[in-house]
């Protein structure tokens, strides 16, 4: 019995007509495999074409589409682990155009074009009003050995012509019972109707009866000359989807915009799991006038081309290829990387659309103004440690003007950034309120900023935000506050805990109750996940009432921070002072004494009238 390890070429068919055509072109038919994988439900025919051992499989009867094809390929690779090149061979719907005179019985071969691997999934894309169709899926291209053989065969056909019809006649002469179904139909039965002529859905009559043969209904095409290939071979893009294409208008649109030559239903399920060359014999024109008259012959022309292709490849070239099952994990990884990069770019564009506001530069500026080592008294305080360790806690730090609250907030933000950098379950967002920037700190702006910051850490945006962007982009509108609050809730559910820092609440605009509404929306997130809030403010009764019952630590002068600052800046004093150690100590002592109780000591911040 044949050993599965001896087969390096995998050939997949979608329907039994294609399966029969493939078997008819084997030079030698082998027996059944000695064994297959335990859960492999495929039916196999083993044989030889030229010097290659070939395993042929067919999709289950009555099953079509991307998922079924992927399942067949997966099982084949489990049972035949030495398969190194793949072919998807069968029938498809042609897409004739002024630049491609595609006719029934012709062959279309997938060939890379314009950055695509030869196949694209046309139901995995998007249409934008007044713009061309945009493909959004990434599919792998055929192995190099197949593309090289395809180029060589194409050159040979151009200079010498092909003998596909002779190959088909020879195969059918050996199998007379196949001749009726698989021979070439009469050329008069090849009708290409104008795109606006639709075959009635409820009619069972043939096209020549119900649609007619009038000149004004058919696309005028000249007869092919004797020195022209017939069937002709076309190379280019094949469109694949889970749906049968029976729409002449859509066919023509994709042919014009994407350069599509053929439509089918399986290849998109293979290219990323079973990198292969797709070969399709044209049995109809992907319109409403479909019938099965040309299916047998189209299956034979595709199989005959596949046979010529294999005969052109030396066996050692196939053996030099990596096993598909070994290459698959790397291919999938690369495809996933490309897709994730594309998705990430799109996500960042959506977040920029939500709000261009970015508090990052402000944070860096404030944090860089601190005296290194200051603020540790807060980070090491019992209140801060309790706030960090417990869930749904609020820590409020009020202080007098110029007490250093903003610098202290930046120290807290930096500490939280370091703590959450490698924690995918904890989200961090921060806001630096500023009375000089109230025009960009309305309640919608503030909520949008929280949405943007919390979304940026996720590998993918919530579906709600993507749909929100799509809706408003199409209508050229902006999201409402309710939209933004719902978006904030949707991203909050992606974390087990969220930490929000709001600095200088007293500088948040009070005209639309933005301050209290912001706090309310943040606290309401606790219905979706744990939320810890840190806030600073001047002593304002209305604000302090908002934090009644919360943890509280007032921002006051801290002796160690003052010493750090003074030591660092004594060098700027005149020489006659710095040379007298006793005098230096007296100066430090007096400054520290004078600052007791007036607030956290941050002279740099005191120079900024905004804080």
ZAMARGU-4260 file (C-alpha; in steps of 0.2 Angstrom, whole numbers, plus 5000, padded with zeros to 4 digits):
<rodrens>
0) 5000/5000/5000 | 5006/5018/4996 | 5016/5027/5010 | 5009/5044/5013 | 5027/5050/5016
5) 5030/5048/4997 | 5018/5061/4991 | 5025/5079/4989 | 5011/5087/4978 | 4994/5090/4985
10) 4979/5093/4973 | 4963/5099/4980 | 4946/5099/4971 | 4929/5107/4976 | 4917/5096/4967
15) 4916/5078/4960 | 4917/5085/4942 | 4934/5092/4946 | 4939/5076/4955 | 4935/5065/4940
20) 4944/5077/4928 | 4960/5076/4939 | 4960/5057/4940 | 4958/5056/4922 | 4974/5065/4919
25) 4985/5054/4930 | 4999/5044/4921 | 4997/5031/4934 | 4984/5027/4948 | 4990/5021/4965
30) 4980/5012/4978 | 4973/5019/4994 | 4984/5026/5007 | 4991/5014/5020 | 4985/5026/5034
35) 4978/5043/5037 | 4976/5054/5052 | 4963/5048/5065 | 4951/5063/5061 | 4954/5065/5043
40) 4937/5064/5033 | 4944/5067/5016 | 4943/5055/5001 | 4960/5053/4992 | 4966/5047/4975
45) 4984/5044/4974 | 4994/5043/4958 | 5008/5050/4947 | 5010/5064/4935 | 5026/5064/4926
50) 5039/5061/4940 | 5028/5067/4954 | 5018/5057/4966 | 5002/5067/4968 | 4988/5066/4982
55) 4971/5072/4976 | 4957/5076/4988 | 4939/5083/4986 | 4928/5093/4997 | 4913/5083/5005
60) 4898/5082/4993 | 4887/5097/4995 | 4899/5107/5005 | 4907/5123/4997 | 4916/5138/5002
65) 4931/5144/5011 | 4929/5134/5028 | 4927/5118/5019 | 4942/5120/5008 | 4952/5125/5023
70) 4946/5109/5032 | 4951/5098/5018 | 4968/5106/5017 | 4971/5104/5035 | 4967/5086/5035
75) 4978/5082/5020 | 4993/5090/5028 | 4990/5079/5044 | 4989/5063/5034 | 5002/5068/5021
80) 5015/5077/5030 | 5028/5078/5016 | 5017/5088/5005 | 5027/5103/4999 | 5017/5111/4985
85) 4999/5113/4983 | 4987/5115/4968 | 4968/5121/4969 | 4961/5115/4952 | 4943/5117/4946
90) 4930/5128/4938 | 4926/5146/4941 | 4916/5161/4934 | 4925/5172/4922 | 4926/5191/4922
95) 4928/5197/4904 | 4933/5215/4901 | 4940/5225/4887 | 4957/5220/4892 | 4954/5202/4895
100) 4944/5192/4882 | 4939/5178/4893 | 4928/5164/4886 | 4920/5148/4892 | 4933/5134/4893
105) 4948/5146/4895 | 4959/5144/4910 | 4963/5158/4923 | 4979/5155/4934 | 4982/5165/4950
110) 4997/5177/4948 | 5003/5190/4960 | 4997/5208/4955 | 4999/5225/4963 | 5005/5218/4980
115) 4992/5204/4981 | 4997/5186/4980 | 4985/5181/4966 | 4969/5178/4976 | 4959/5190/4987
120) 4944/5188/4997 | 4931/5200/4991 | 4919/5198/5005 | 4933/5202/5017 | 4935/5221/5013
125) 4925/5237/5013 | 4917/5249/5001 | 4917/5268/5004 | 4905/5279/4996 | 4912/5287/4980
130) 4928/5277/4982 | 4934/5260/4975 | 4933/5244/4984 | 4946/5241/4997 | 4953/5224/5001
135) 4956/5222/5019 | 4962/5204/5019 | 4980/5197/5017 | 4982/5181/5008 | 4998/5172/5005
140) 5005/5169/4987 | 5010/5152/4979 | 5027/5145/4983 | 5041/5151/4972 | 5044/5134/4963
145) 5026/5135/4956 | 5027/5153/4951 | 5044/5150/4942 | 5036/5135/4933 | 5021/5145/4929
150) 5032/5159/4921 | 5042/5145/4911 | 5026/5137/4905 | 5018/5154/4900 | 5033/5158/4889
155) 5033/5141/4881 | 5014/5143/4877 | 5017/5160/4870 | 5031/5154/4858 | 5024/5136/4854
160) 5006/5136/4859 | 4998/5123/4870 | 4991/5106/4867 | 4978/5106/4881 | 4964/5100/4869
165) 4975/5086/4863 | 4978/5081/4881 | 4960/5081/4885 | 4955/5071/4869 | 4968/5058/4874
170) 4961/5056/4891 | 4943/5055/4885 | 4948/5042/4872 | 4954/5031/4886 | 4938/5034/4895
175) 4923/5034/4883 | 4910/5035/4897 | 4917/5053/4901 | 4916/5060/4883 | 4898/5066/4884
180) 4900/5077/4900 | 4918/5082/4898 | 4920/5085/4880 | 4920/5103/4873 | 4902/5110/4870
185) 4897/5118/4854 | 4904/5136/4853 | 4887/5143/4849 | 4882/5139/4867 | 4895/5152/4873
190) 4884/5168/4876 | 4890/5183/4886 | 4875/5194/4890 | 4875/5212/4893 | 4876/5216/4911
195) 4859/5223/4912 | 4851/5207/4905 | 4846/5196/4920 | 4840/5178/4919 | 4823/5177/4928
200) 4825/5168/4945 | 4810/5158/4943 | 4813/5152/4926 | 4820/5134/4922 | 4821/5137/4903
205) 4838/5139/4895 | 4845/5156/4891 | 4843/5156/4873 | 4824/5153/4876 | 4820/5165/4890
210) 4834/5178/4887 | 4836/5177/4869 | 4850/5178/4856 | 4846/5196/4850 | 4862/5206/4845
215) 4857/5220/4857 | 4857/5208/4872 | 4874/5200/4869 | 4892/5207/4870 | 4899/5207/4852
220) 4915/5196/4851 | 4925/5191/4836 | 4929/5173/4832 | 4946/5167/4838 | 4958/5164/4824
225) 4967/5148/4821 | 4984/5154/4826 | 4976/5160/4843 | 4976/5148/4858 | 4958/5141/4861
230) 4956/5139/4875 | 4966/5154/4880 | 4976/5155/4897 | 4975/5171/4907 | 4986/5176/4922
235) 4980/5187/4936 | 4969/5190/4951 | 4956/5178/4956 | 4942/5184/4968 | 4936/5171/4981
240) 4922/5172/4994 | 4909/5161/5003 | 4896/5167/4991 | 4892/5162/4973 | 4895/5177/4962
245) 4879/5179/4951 | 4879/5198/4948 | 4886/5204/4932 | 4886/5222/4938 | 4897/5218/4953
250) 4908/5207/4942 | 4911/5221/4930 | 4915/5233/4945 | 4928/5222/4953 | 4935/5218/4936
255) 4937/5236/4932 | 4943/5242/4949 | 4953/5227/4955 | 4958/5218/4939 | 4949/5202/4944
260) 4948/5189/4930 | 4939/5175/4939 | 4927/5172/4954 | 4926/5156/4964 | 4922/5150/4982
265) 4937/5140/4990 | 4954/5148/4987 | 4953/5161/5001 | 4952/5147/5013 | 4968/5139/5007
270) 4980/5152/5003 | 4985/5155/5022 | 4984/5137/5027 | 4989/5128/5011 | 4999/5140/5000
275) 4995/5135/4982 | 4993/5139/4964 | 4974/5141/4960 | 4969/5135/4942 | 4952/5138/4936
280) 4943/5133/4920 | 4929/5145/4915 | 4912/5137/4915 | 4901/5153/4916 | 4902/5172/4917
285) 4898/5174/4936 | 4881/5181/4931 | 4863/5175/4932 | 4865/5165/4917 | 4874/5151/4925
290) 4872/5133/4919 | 4882/5117/4920 | 4884/5114/4902 | 4903/5119/4902 | 4908/5113/4919
295) 4915/5096/4913 | 4926/5104/4899 | 4931/5118/4910 | 4937/5106/4924 | 4947/5096/4910
300) 4956/5112/4904 | 4961/5117/4921 | 4967/5099/4925 | 4976/5098/4909 | 4985/5115/4913
305) 4990/5108/4930 | 4997/5093/4922 | 5008/5103/4910 | 5014/5113/4925 | 5019/5098/4936
310) 5028/5090/4921 | 5039/5106/4920 | 5045/5105/4938 | 5060/5094/4941 | 5056/5083/4957
315) 5072/5089/4966 | 5065/5107/4965 | 5049/5101/4974 | 5060/5091/4987 | 5069/5107/4990
320) 5054/5116/4996 | 5049/5117/5014 | 5035/5106/5020 | 5019/5116/5020 | 5015/5110/5037
325) 5032/5116/5044 | 5030/5133/5034 | 5012/5135/5040 | 5016/5142/5057 | 5028/5155/5050
330) 5016/5160/5036 | 5002/5162/5048 | 5013/5172/5060 | 5018/5184/5046 | 5001/5186/5040
335) 4995/5190/5058 | 5009/5202/5060 | 5004/5211/5044 | 4986/5211/5049 | 4989/5217/5066
340) 5000/5231/5060 | 4987/5237/5048 | 4974/5236/5061 | 4985/5245/5074 | 4987/5260/5061
345) 4969/5260/5058 | 4965/5260/5077 | 4977/5275/5080 | 4969/5285/5066 | 4952/5282/5074
350) 4959/5287/5091 | 4966/5303/5083 | 4948/5306/5076 | 4940/5304/5093 | 4952/5318/5100
355) 4968/5325/5095 | 4971/5330/5113 | 4987/5322/5120 | 4992/5325/5138 | 5009/5315/5136
360) 5020/5331/5132 | 5012/5340/5146 | 5016/5326/5158 | 5034/5325/5152 | 5036/5343/5154
365) 5030/5343/5172 | 5039/5327/5177 | 5055/5334/5170 | 5053/5350/5181 | 5054/5340/5197
370) 5069/5339/5208 | 5075/5321/5206 | 5070/5311/5222 | 5056/5323/5228 | 5039/5317/5231
375) 5044/5301/5239 | 5035/5305/5255 | 5018/5303/5246 | 5023/5287/5237 | 5028/5280/5253
380) 5013/5286/5263 | 5000/5275/5271 | 4987/5283/5261 | 4995/5281/5244 | 4999/5262/5248
385) 4981/5259/5254 | 4975/5267/5238 | 4986/5257/5227 | 4982/5240/5235 | 4963/5242/5237
390) 4950/5242/5223 | 4938/5257/5220 | 4947/5269/5231 | 4949/5288/5229 | 4964/5298/5235
395) 4961/5317/5236 | 4976/5328/5238 | 4971/5346/5241 | 4984/5361/5243 | 4986/5379/5242
400) 4991/5388/5226 | 5009/5385/5220 | 5011/5371/5233 | 5017/5359/5220 | 5002/5349/5216
405) 5004/5347/5198 | 5023/5341/5200 | 5017/5329/5213 | 5003/5323/5201 | 5016/5320/5187
410) 5027/5310/5200 | 5011/5299/5204 | 5008/5297/5185 | 5026/5291/5182 | 5025/5279/5196
415) 5009/5272/5189 | 5016/5271/5172 | 5030/5261/5178 | 5019/5249/5188 | 5007/5246/5174
420) 5019/5245/5159 | 5018/5226/5159 | 5001/5224/5166 | 4988/5222/5152 | 4974/5221/5165
425) 4976/5238/5172 | 4972/5254/5162 | 4979/5271/5166 | 4973/5288/5160 | 4977/5306/5167
430) 4971/5323/5164 | 4980/5340/5168 | 4967/5353/5169 | 4972/5371/5165 | 4961/5386/5166
435) 4971/5393/5151 | 4965/5379/5140 | 4947/5378/5145 | 4942/5379/5127 | 4948/5361/5124
440) 4943/5354/5141 | 4924/5353/5140 | 4916/5338/5146 | 4916/5330/5129 | 4935/5333/5127
445) 4939/5326/5144 | 4929/5310/5141 | 4936/5308/5124 | 4954/5309/5131 | 4950/5295/5143
450) 4943/5285/5129 | 4959/5288/5119 | 4971/5284/5133 | 4963/5268/5139 | 4960/5262/5121
455) 4978/5265/5116 | 4984/5251/5127 | 4973/5238/5120 | 4978/5227/5105 | 4962/5230/5096
460) 4948/5244/5098 | 4931/5238/5105 | 4919/5235/5091 | 4908/5249/5098 | 4921/5262/5094
465) 4925/5256/5077 | 4906/5256/5073 | 4905/5273/5080 | 4919/5280/5069 | 4911/5271/5054
470) 4894/5279/5057 | 4900/5297/5060 | 4913/5296/5046 | 4900/5292/5034 | 4888/5305/5040
475) 4902/5318/5043 | 4896/5321/5061 | 4904/5320/5078 | 4900/5309/5092 | 4889/5315/5106
480) 4893/5315/5125 | 4882/5299/5126 | 4892/5291/5112 | 4908/5295/5121 | 4902/5289/5138
485) 4896/5273/5130 | 4913/5271/5122 | 4922/5274/5138 | 4911/5260/5146 | 4915/5248/5132
490) 4934/5250/5134 | 4933/5250/5153 | 4926/5232/5152 | 4942/5227/5144 | 4952/5230/5160
495) 4950/5222/5177 | 4956/5239/5185 | 4957/5257/5179 | 4967/5271/5187 | 4963/5289/5183
500) 4973/5304/5188 | 4965/5321/5187 | 4976/5336/5192 | 4970/5353/5196 | 4951/5350/5196
505) 4949/5368/5202 | 4955/5373/5185 | 4942/5363/5176 | 4928/5373/5168 | 4913/5375/5178
510) 4902/5383/5165 | 4894/5366/5159 | 4897/5357/5176 | 4911/5348/5168 | 4920/5346/5184
515) 4906/5337/5193 | 4901/5328/5177 | 4918/5321/5174 | 4919/5314/5192 | 4902/5307/5190
520) 4906/5298/5174 | 4923/5291/5181 | 4915/5284/5197 | 4901/5277/5186 | 4913/5266/5177
525) 4914/5256/5193 | 4899/5247/5187 | 4910/5240/5173 | 4927/5237/5182 | 4937/5243/5197
530) 4941/5261/5196 | 4954/5270/5207 | 4954/5289/5206 | 4968/5301/5211 | 4964/5320/5211
535) 4972/5336/5216 | 4964/5353/5219 | 4965/5370/5228 | 4955/5371/5243 | 4937/5374/5235
540) 4922/5369/5246 | 4912/5362/5232 | 4926/5351/5226 | 4931/5345/5244 | 4912/5340/5246
545) 4914/5328/5231 | 4928/5319/5240 | 4919/5317/5257 | 4923/5300/5264 | 4938/5297/5252
550) 4956/5295/5257 | 4964/5312/5259 | 4982/5318/5260 | 4986/5337/5260 | 5000/5343/5250
555) 5011/5352/5262 | 5030/5357/5263 | 5041/5341/5266 | 5058/5344/5274 | 5067/5331/5264
560) 5061/5338/5247 | 5067/5355/5253 | 5084/5349/5257 | 5085/5340/5241 | 5081/5356/5231
565) 5092/5367/5241 | 5107/5355/5240 | 5105/5355/5221 | 5104/5374/5220 | 5117/5380/5232
570) 5130/5380/5219 | 5121/5394/5211 | 5124/5406/5226 | 5138/5418/5226 | 5156/5411/5230
575) 5157/5421/5246 | 5142/5411/5253 | 5146/5394/5246 | 5164/5395/5253 | 5157/5397/5271
580) 5149/5380/5276 | 5142/5387/5292 | 5133/5400/5282 | 5126/5388/5269 | 5119/5377/5283
585) 5111/5392/5291 | 5103/5397/5275 | 5096/5380/5272 | 5089/5379/5290 | 5081/5396/5289
590) 5072/5392/5272 | 5066/5376/5279 | 5059/5384/5295 | 5051/5398/5285 | 5042/5385/5273
595) 5035/5374/5287 | 5016/5372/5284 | 5015/5383/5268 | 5014/5369/5256 | 5025/5356/5247
600) 5041/5364/5242 | 5043/5365/5223 | 5050/5382/5218 | 5050/5378/5200 | 5032/5375/5200
605) 5029/5392/5210 | 5037/5401/5195 | 5022/5395/5184 | 5007/5405/5187 | 4996/5392/5180
610) 4998/5380/5195
</rodrens>
